[in-house]
Amino acid sequence: MIITAPSENKEEISYKPFSKECLNQSTINFFNTKLYSFLTNSPAELGGGKNQEWKTFLENISQHHVEQTNPQLDGEDMGEQGYVKQKLNVEQFKNPYILKPDEYSTQQELFNAIKYWWTHKKRKSESTAKKRVAMAKRMSKHPVFPVNWKQLNQNQIIAYLEHREYTEDAGKCALRNEWDTINMFAKAYGETTESWGYIPPSRPPAKVKIIPLPKTAHAIIHHKYSKNKYTNALFQYILMHGFIIGWRPSELVIQKVSDINLEDGYMIITETKKHNQLRQVFPEQALMTKKQCKSLKNWIDHWRPSVPCMSIC
C-alpha cells in the first residue's frame, strides 16, 4: 500500500508547540523546506477539515509501519547462522595484509611472500627484505635450535637467541639484526613479540667517522692506483666525484649519461635507499664541464669511450 500525504499549503498549518503539560506526547517530524511538528496525542489539533486528513494519514502510518533492518543486530534478532556468517566476513576483511603461513607448502614460498609483503604492503626497501630473508634461512638451519618460520614458537626462538649470545658469543649487532628479522615475520603474521619478555641487547655506539682533510683528500684523488691509464683514471674519477657529490656506491653504479645535463649544469641521481627516488643536484661548473680537471664532461667525452675489455690490475 502506497501512503501519500494530503496536498496542502504547509504555511497555513497551525500546530501546538511542545509543552511541559504533555510530557508523554510523541512528535513526528516531516522534513521538506521547513521543519513541522505534529502531535499524535492531541485530538483537538487533528480534528476536522484538513487536520482530519492528517489524522487519517497518521493512523495509516501506524497501521502499516515497517521495521527497518539494522545491520548491527545481535545473534538472537538476525539468527545464529546469519550472525556467524557476518562475523566471519568481518574477520576476513579485518586486515587483508596479514599472511597465513599455513597456506604455503614450502618454506621458500613463505619467504617469497614475506618479500612481497615487505616491499608492496609495507612499502619498505627490497634490499632489507633480501638481507632478512637470507638471515631467516640461516636461522632455520641452526644445528641446535633451528627456527620454524611456519609456526613461531617464542620458547624455541628465545632459546635460540640465548644460545647465540651466551654459547656462540654472537655480537650485539648480529643479535639485534636477528631480532629485527623475527619481528618482521611476526608482524607479517599479525602477531607481536612484546609479551615474550625478551629484551635484545642494545647496539654498540656508533663509531666516530673521521672525514679526511682537504690535503688528505687531494692525495687520495691523485694517487696512482694502477699502471693502466684507464684503471687509474677510473679510481681517481670515482673518488673525486664521490667526495664532492656525496653519492652512495649503489647510486654510482646505476648512473646513466642521460641523467647528466651538462648544458644546464645539473644531474639526476637515483637514490636506491629511498625506493629509487630521483634527486636533482647542481654540482660546481668546474666539476661538470671544466677541461683542466676531472669533470663529468672529460669522463664522458674522453675516458668512457675507451673502456678496455680487461681485468683491473
N, C-alpha and C positions, 0 to 999 in steps of 0.2 A: 504494500500500500504506500502510495506517494503522498506525503503530507506537505501541503503548501500553506504558507502564511497568507492571511487575507490582505488584499492590496488596499492600502490607505495611506494617507499623509501622516507620517510619524510626527511631524511638527505639531499637530493638533492634539496629540495624545497627552492626557494629564495622568499623572501617577502619583502615588503616595510615597514619599521617601521613607527609608528605614528609620524606625524609632525604637526606643528602649521599651516601649509598651508591648511590643510584639517580638520578643527575643527568639521565639521558636520558628519564626517565619523563614521560608526559603526563598531565594531570589534567583530568577533565571535571566541571564544576560544575553541580549541579541546584539551582535556587532555588525554595524554597517558603516555609515559615515559618522554616526554618533553612538553613544552607549545609552541604552534604555533599560530600566529595571522594572519588572512586573511582579507583583506579589501574588503568589499562588494561593494564599490562605486569607485573602481579603475579598469576600463576596461583594462588598459594596463597590469595590473598584472594578469588578469584572461582571457587573450585572446590567444587561440591556444594551441595545444599539450595537455599535461597533465593538464595544467591550464584550458583548455576548459572543461575538465571533471569535475574539481572542480566547475567551473561556473555553469554547468548544475546541479550539486549536490546541490549547494546553492539555486538555483532557485526552485528546488523541495521542499526543506525545507520550503521556504517562502510560497509556494502554499499549502502545507499540514501541516501547523502549527496547533498544538493542544494546546488549553489553559489548563494549569494545575490548578486543583481546589485548591482553597485557603481555609483552614479550618476556617479562621477568617474573612470570608466575612460578610458584613453588611446585614441588613434585605432586602434591595432592590435587591441585587445580588442573594441571595440564596432563596428568597421567604419568605414571612411573616410566614407561617406555619412552615417551617424548622427552621427559626431563633428562633421562640418561643420554639420549641422543644429542640433545642440545649441549649438555655438559661435555660430551666427548668432542663435539665440534669446536667448542670454545677452547678446550685444551689443545686441540690440533693446531689451531691458528694463534695460539698464545704467543709463541716465539718460533717462527719457521726457520730461524738461523741456527738452531741447536742441532748438533749432529747426534745421531744414534749409532754408536759403534757396533751394535749387534747387526746392523743392516749390511755390513761389509764382510765379505767372506774371507779376505786375506788382509794381512797387516799392511801390505803395500797399497791396497785400495783405500784403507783408512788414512794412510799418510798422504795420499793424493787428495783426499777430501779435506784433510787438515790444511794443506797448502792452499787449496781453492778457498776455503773458509777464511783463512787469514788474509789473503790478498783481495778477494772480491767482496766478502761480507764485512770484514773488519777494516778493509782498505789500508792494510799495512804493507810494509816492504816485503818484496818477494825474496830478497836476499836473506832477511831474517827468518822467513819460513823455511828456506832451504837449510840454513845452519841448524835450526832447532829440530827439524825432521831428521837430519843426519845424526844429531846428538841423541834423538829418541831411538834411532836404530842401534846405536852403540849401547844405550842403556838396556835395550831389550835383549842384548846378547851378553849381559854381565854373567860371569861364571857362578857367582854366589847368589845374588838377588836380581835375577832378570825381571824387568818391568813389563807387566802385561798391559799394553795400552788399550786393549779392547775392554778391559774391566779394571778401573783404577781402584787399588786397594791401599788405603792410607797406611796400614801397618807394614805392608810389604815395601812401600815406597820410602817410608821413614827409615826402615831397616837398611834399605839400600843407601840412603843419604848418609846415615851414621857410619855405615861400613866404609863408604868412600872417604869420609872425613877422618875417622879415628884409626882405621886399619890401613887404608891405602894412602893416607896422608894427602888427600887431594887439596888443591889450592882453593882459596876463598872465591876467586873469580870463577873457577870451574864449577864449584858447588852452586854458586849463585846462578850461573847460566843453566845448570840442570834444573834448578828450582823454577826458573822462568819457563823452561820447556814444559815442566809438569803443570804449571799454572795455565799455559796456553791450551793444553789438551783438556784440562778441567773446565775452562771457560767455554771451549767448543762443545763440551757435553752438557753445558748448563749447570755445572757443579761449582763449588767453591772450596778452597783449601784453608779458609780462615779458622774453621773449627778443628783442624787437625792438631793444632798445638805446636807444630814445628816452626822454629824460628831459624831461618837461614843465616849464615854468617854475613856480616856486612862487608861490602867491597873494600879493598885496601885504598887508602887515599891516593888520589891521582898524582903522578909524578910531575914535577915542575918541568915544563917544556922550555928548553933553552933555545932561544931564537938567535941564530948567528948574526954577528955584527956585520956591517957593510964590507969591512975588509975581508972577513972570512967568506962572506957570500961571493965576493969578487974572485977570490982564489978558487972556490968550488966551481964557479961557472967557467973559468978559463983554464981549468986543469985539463991536462992531456990524458984522456981515458983510453985511447986506442991508437995504434999506428994507422989504422984505416981512417981516411979523412971523413967518410960519411958517418961511420960509427961514432967517431969523436964529436962531430958536429951534432949528431942526434942527442947524445948525452948533454952537451952544452946547451942546446936549444931547449930541451925539456926542463933542465934546471933553471935556466933564465926565465922562461915563461912561468914556471911553477912558482918562483919567488915573487914575481910581480903580479901575476893574475891570481894566484892562490887557488887554482882548481884542484880537485881531487884526482888521484890516478884513474879512477873509474870514469871520470868525466873526460880526461885527456884522451883515452884510448878510443872513444867513440866520437871525437871531434871531427867534423867534416869541413872541407874547404867551402862548401856552400853556406856554412854558418858564419863565415867571416866576411864582413863588408868593409873592404879597405877604403873605398871612396868616402863613405860616411863615418868611418872611424869607430866601428863597434863590432862586436861579435856576440853570438848566441851560444850559451853554454847549457847543456842538458844536465840538470842536477839529478843524478841517479839516486841519491839518498832521499830525495824529496819526490819520489814517484815520477821521475823524468820531467820534473817541472822545468820550464825554459827560463833562463835568466839572461838579461841583456847587460853587457858590461862595456865600458868605454875606456880601454887602456890608453896610455900616453901615445901621442902620434909617432914618437920615435920607435916604440915597440911595434907599431902597426906597419909603417912604410919606410922607415929610415934605412938607407943602403949601407951606412957605416956601422951598423950594429946588428945583433941577432934578431931582426924583426920578422914578423909573420910573412911579409912580402918576400923577403930574401929566401925564407924557407920554401914558400910555395913556388917561387919562380926558378930557384937555382938548385936547392938540395932535394926537394921532393921528387922531381923527375928523374933523379939519378939514384933511386933506391936500388941497392945491389941485391942480388939473389945469393946471399952468403950468410953464414952464421957470424954472430958478433964475436970479435976476437979481442 
